Amino acid sequence: MLMRDPLRVAVAQPRCVPYNVAVNAVAHAAAIRSANCRVVVFPELSLTGYEMDAPSMALEDPRLMPIVEACAATGSVALVGAPVNGERGQAHIAMLAVDGTGATVVYRKQWVASTESERFTPGSQPTVLKIDGWRLGLAICKDTSVPQHAADTAALGMDAYVAGILLTSEETALPDERARRVAADHRVWVVLASFAGSTGGGYDQAAGCSGIWTWDGVAIAQAGPATGAIACATLS
């Protein structure tokens, strides 16, 4: 039997100022320090907001330094959302892993919404991120609504399905519905960081209600709809 330490995880929904990566990075850093968890997950496009024309971010962007420093101080890995450039002039909705040494692109959204497709290209493959012996299957928003995505990711071997999402305030039940489905289908933990507050794309009021669910579909930590909320749990 595989032996590993429990993994302390947080979902955070900081206030986001549209386009203002510098201000948003400081809010991310504050959430990381407050959570003091090994992994801190943030919503889709958390660094820029859901702004389809926000410039792509470079991994060496100095505005990321507050996050890097917060991760160095806490020993955390932050999974944050940002637009990034790809090959041949493509752009992607991405998840960055930030730790005390810097940032890397760890996942590119595969199931791109129709409103996103004019700019963003779908990622080509599912991804599992290994942290402390845990295999975290990564997803971004619409991915979580497609059972095939979780199945393809589970085929790689995953212990938890981890996503940054954005929903409207009328869709507050969806995180729980999707988490329970993935847990039932694949017997894995589910970690969903859901955008709170207002952002572009018509999301005048996003759902929030981030949460963490056990492998048998029980919500053991959940945030409310307000910006600034953080929920933490230990995966074991």
Legacy VTK file of the C-alpha trace (Angstrom):
# vtk DataFile Version 3.0
C-alpha trace
ASCII
DATASET POLYDATA
POINTS 236 float
0.000 0.000 0.000
1.229 3.492 -0.874
2.078 5.453 2.260
2.053 9.225 2.156
1.422 12.122 4.474
-1.968 13.871 4.520
-2.165 16.886 2.233
-3.474 20.176 3.600
-5.379 22.018 0.854
-7.186 25.359 0.634
-9.564 26.938 -1.857
-9.469 30.727 -2.024
-11.681 33.303 -3.712
-9.895 36.661 -3.389
-11.316 39.914 -4.637
-10.206 40.479 -8.237
-9.634 43.873 -9.848
-10.108 43.503 -13.625
-6.780 43.445 -15.514
-4.799 44.525 -12.439
-2.374 41.636 -11.997
-0.206 43.531 -9.512
-3.082 44.207 -7.097
-4.537 40.736 -7.586
-1.186 39.070 -6.916
-0.989 40.847 -3.561
-4.484 39.548 -2.722
-3.402 36.040 -3.734
-0.333 36.311 -1.526
-2.427 37.380 1.447
-4.733 34.396 0.912
-1.757 32.021 0.744
-0.308 33.341 3.995
-3.696 33.203 5.704
-4.426 29.642 4.533
-0.955 28.339 5.409
-1.643 25.116 3.493
0.560 22.972 1.282
-1.668 23.611 -1.759
-3.812 26.710 -2.309
-6.175 26.651 -5.292
-7.560 29.779 -6.962
-10.395 30.292 -9.504
-10.254 30.416 -13.287
-8.311 33.453 -14.570
-7.904 34.610 -10.993
-4.975 36.935 -11.746
-6.655 38.953 -14.509
-10.345 38.357 -14.056
-12.530 36.854 -16.771
-11.459 39.469 -19.287
-11.073 37.981 -22.760
-8.698 40.748 -23.871
-6.406 40.668 -20.835
-2.775 40.364 -21.987
-1.139 36.970 -21.669
1.247 36.610 -18.759
4.887 35.587 -18.866
6.202 33.213 -16.224
8.954 35.700 -15.365
6.474 38.541 -14.790
7.741 40.475 -11.737
4.137 41.061 -10.638
4.085 37.400 -9.545
6.750 38.010 -6.893
4.334 38.554 -3.967
2.903 35.078 -4.672
6.360 33.531 -4.979
7.423 35.127 -1.692
4.248 33.998 0.092
4.789 30.442 -1.137
8.414 30.528 -0.002
7.342 31.704 3.450
4.631 29.055 3.883
5.982 26.142 1.854
2.892 26.330 -0.322
2.184 25.574 -3.957
-0.386 28.006 -5.364
-2.479 26.984 -8.366
-3.536 30.260 -9.994
-5.431 31.150 -13.149
-4.026 33.276 -15.968
-3.975 33.647 -19.774
-0.705 32.483 -21.312
0.789 32.273 -24.772
1.434 28.950 -26.447
2.996 27.770 -29.671
2.439 29.402 -33.052
0.814 32.496 -31.592
-1.844 30.555 -29.700
-3.197 31.645 -26.329
-4.566 29.446 -23.565
-6.593 29.732 -20.387
-4.073 28.197 -18.029
-3.341 27.070 -14.517
0.037 28.118 -13.148
1.778 26.363 -10.289
3.676 28.920 -8.208
6.074 27.970 -5.427
8.999 29.626 -3.695
11.165 29.312 -6.809
8.807 30.735 -9.441
5.946 29.810 -11.754
5.290 27.102 -14.323
2.342 26.383 -16.607
0.927 23.061 -15.425
-2.376 22.862 -17.321
-4.212 24.432 -20.264
-8.016 24.352 -20.345
-9.240 21.667 -22.735
-12.974 22.375 -22.997
-13.004 26.008 -24.073
-16.393 27.756 -24.061
-17.743 29.246 -27.271
-17.302 32.760 -25.875
-13.613 31.992 -25.274
-12.765 30.289 -28.557
-12.172 33.471 -30.580
-9.001 34.034 -28.596
-8.131 30.861 -26.715
-7.037 27.492 -28.080
-7.970 24.326 -26.178
-5.218 22.468 -24.381
-4.221 19.176 -25.943
-4.190 16.747 -23.019
-5.265 16.031 -19.442
-2.702 16.604 -16.715
-1.816 15.213 -13.315
0.385 17.255 -10.974
2.373 15.330 -8.359
2.772 16.974 -4.942
4.102 15.079 -1.913
3.040 11.725 -3.315
-0.453 12.954 -4.223
-1.581 12.927 -7.839
-3.763 15.975 -8.514
-5.826 15.878 -11.712
-6.183 19.434 -13.004
-9.217 21.113 -14.576
-10.534 24.568 -15.402
-14.222 25.502 -15.309
-16.083 23.927 -18.288
-13.788 20.912 -18.038
-15.612 20.015 -14.818
-18.963 19.820 -16.617
-17.690 17.214 -19.091
-17.566 13.674 -17.634
-15.076 12.660 -20.325
-12.553 15.123 -18.956
-12.590 13.600 -15.484
-12.464 10.121 -17.022
-9.467 10.985 -19.198
-7.698 12.538 -16.227
-8.530 9.603 -13.963
-7.009 7.278 -16.574
-3.647 8.886 -15.747
-4.100 7.943 -12.105
-5.348 10.680 -9.789
-6.095 11.001 -6.085
-7.939 14.308 -6.332
-9.633 16.359 -9.047
-8.596 19.994 -8.607
-10.131 22.893 -10.534
-10.484 26.650 -10.741
-13.972 27.599 -11.904
-16.265 30.567 -12.611
-20.056 30.372 -12.313
-22.906 32.844 -11.910
-24.711 33.498 -8.641
-27.636 31.498 -10.059
-25.369 28.449 -10.347
-24.301 28.032 -6.729
-25.534 24.419 -6.697
-23.274 23.370 -9.576
-19.988 22.960 -7.678
-21.622 20.464 -5.322
-23.342 18.617 -8.187
-20.131 18.323 -10.203
-18.021 17.370 -7.215
-20.410 14.619 -6.171
-20.498 13.233 -9.717
-16.708 13.114 -10.038
-16.326 11.576 -6.574
-18.941 8.921 -7.357
-17.468 8.095 -10.757
-13.807 7.967 -9.758
-13.618 7.703 -5.950
-11.343 10.710 -5.630
-11.265 13.880 -3.560
-12.589 16.976 -5.349
-11.244 20.496 -4.805
-13.031 23.406 -6.533
-11.989 27.063 -6.198
-14.864 29.191 -7.465
-14.648 32.873 -8.456
-16.437 35.343 -6.150
-17.373 38.966 -6.773
-17.808 40.550 -10.188
-15.771 40.106 -13.342
-16.048 40.371 -17.119
-18.083 38.286 -19.505
-21.358 39.269 -17.895
-20.477 37.825 -14.486
-21.788 40.744 -12.453
-22.012 38.447 -9.466
-20.069 35.204 -9.491
-21.086 32.225 -7.376
-18.194 31.747 -4.994
-19.037 28.743 -2.773
-15.652 27.057 -3.270
-15.335 23.709 -1.559
-13.535 20.458 -0.858
-15.297 17.084 -1.076
-14.199 13.647 0.120
-13.840 10.669 -2.208
-17.372 9.609 -1.230
-18.878 12.998 -2.077
-19.157 14.653 1.329
-18.442 18.393 1.428
-16.056 18.813 4.375
-15.058 22.437 3.783
-17.002 25.106 1.963
-16.814 28.867 1.531
-19.749 31.190 1.107
-20.355 33.562 -1.821
-18.302 36.491 -0.505
-14.930 37.612 -1.799
-12.012 36.921 0.491
-13.357 33.610 1.753
-11.010 30.642 2.223
-11.869 27.030 3.050
-9.305 24.422 4.134
-9.271 20.669 4.616
-6.832 17.801 4.979
-6.793 15.114 2.297
-5.904 11.785 3.868
LINES 1 237
236 0 1 2 3 4 5 6 7 8 9 10 11 12 13 14 15 16 17 18 19 20 21 22 23 24 25 26 27 28 29 30 31 32 33 34 35 36 37 38 39 40 41 42 43 44 45 46 47 48 49 50 51 52 53 54 55 56 57 58 59 60 61 62 63 64 65 66 67 68 69 70 71 72 73 74 75 76 77 78 79 80 81 82 83 84 85 86 87 88 89 90 91 92 93 94 95 96 97 98 99 100 101 102 103 104 105 106 107 108 109 110 111 112 113 114 115 116 117 118 119 120 121 122 123 124 125 126 127 128 129 130 131 132 133 134 135 136 137 138 139 140 141 142 143 144 145 146 147 148 149 150 151 152 153 154 155 156 157 158 159 160 161 162 163 164 165 166 167 168 169 170 171 172 173 174 175 176 177 178 179 180 181 182 183 184 185 186 187 188 189 190 191 192 193 194 195 196 197 198 199 200 201 202 203 204 205 206 207 208 209 210 211 212 213 214 215 216 217 218 219 220 221 222 223 224 225 226 227 228 229 230 231 232 233 234 235
